[in-house]
Amino acid sequence: MTVRRILPWPHACLRTPAARVAEINDEIRALWDDMIDTMDAMPGVGLAAPQIGVSLQVAVVDASQARDKRIRLANPVVIDASAIMNDYEEASPNLPGISAKIRRPRGVKVQYLDEQGATVTRDFVGLEATSVQHQIDHLAGKMFVDNLSKTRRDMLLRKARKYKG
């Protein structure tokens, strides 16, 4: 297992929709293991493969206090969402130094492939739901700042450029 390098924004991989995973195999399982190590090193509660330069629809999430509820997802799709919204302060290691409150559904029902290749439909609530939605955005080539007004997004991206150097 390896901690992978996080791509700096505005790398093209971060803005390109990721390819669907054809099957769950040892290569995908090893990628998930590396992603968990990378997520733990950030620290963070989720990571999508494009953030480390792998353009596949693969993500990991662990929003538990004990950091012992690893969820491995391939080809995740939101199939239902709560009408109740939550605001969470979101950030990304690809845009160090910036964060913003993002409003998302409090709960989502997501369909995905698990580590055995089985199709799973699962409900996520709270921070776990926010992280899953955040990762699905990454898989679609979106960053959390894309959920903001143009004015707020431009201001944060200017700040990110200054932070870089």
Secondary structure, DSSP 8 states (H G I E B T S, - for coil): --------TT-GGGGS--B--S---HHHHHHHHHHHHHHHHTT-SEEEGGGGT--BSEEEE---TTS---EEEEEEEEEEE-SSEEEEEEE-TTSTT-EEEEEEESEEEEEEE-TTS-EEEEEEETHHHHHHHHHHHHHTT--GGGGS-HHHHHHHHHHHHHHH-
